[in-house]
Amino acid sequence: MRLARTNVVGHEGKRQVYDQVTPRSRRPLGVIAWGLAGVLALGAVLGTVWVLTRDVSEPRSAVTASPTAPGPAPSSPAAPSPSQVASAAPSTPAPSPVTDPAPPAPAVVSLQGAASGRCLDVPGGAAVDGAALQVYDCTGAEGQRWTASAAGELRTLGSMCLDDPSGGQTGTVVTVWTCHGGPNQQWGPQADGTIRNAATGLCLDVSDAGTANGTPVIVYDCHAGDNQRWSIS
């Protein structure tokens, strides 16, 4: 719509201007109105299409949508490290060192003749190779104390052993000699009370079945008489 100006001279001689509405000036307003109507109609059409499209597409997307990925599984508690287990476990006391028991000391005995009642004796307790033996009153002196070794020896006075020097000859006086482990220094007590030499097989014997102090002790064929039987005490 266009406004036209008209000049009019008033009674005071001044020109007054009036704007008048002419049909030509109304035409642009109609064009604008129709334009707005077209825009609104187009917007309504586009809105309808968008709504219809959304209604149709949403169920399809719900069907084809991939399932929601499961969340991370709850983590299991971490296994304790060996150091943690060792620190948590009660400490085991260290075992006490085990020592082998000391072997028992060999028994020290005396050899007493059944007939004389006297003991096998080293005269004067002399620790001398070749010292001849006798029977004598039992006093417990060192020369009357005998120890049986694992090798079958009869030891006395430290390093001296009861020795059969006979080589198998009966009637030979027995002696003490430095221990060497030979079979003539090995003796075996028998069930009948005799004491037999391993090398000669002869038995420890009180000469002539004597009973007095100082009677020599010899080796002789075994017969288990009273002068060949000995008690160990």
Secondary structure, 3 states (H helix, E strand, C coil): CEEEEEEEECCCCCEEEEEEEEHHHHHHHHHHHHHHHHHHHHHHHHHHHHHHHHHHHHHHHHHHCCCCCCCCCCCCCCCCCHHHHHHHCCCCCCCCCCCCCCCCCCCEECEEECCCCCEEECHHHCCCCCEECEEECCCCCHHHCEEECCCCCEEECCCEEEECCCCCCCCCECEEEECCCCHHHCEEECCCCCEEECCCCCEEEEHHHCCCCCCEEEEECCCCCHHHCEEEC
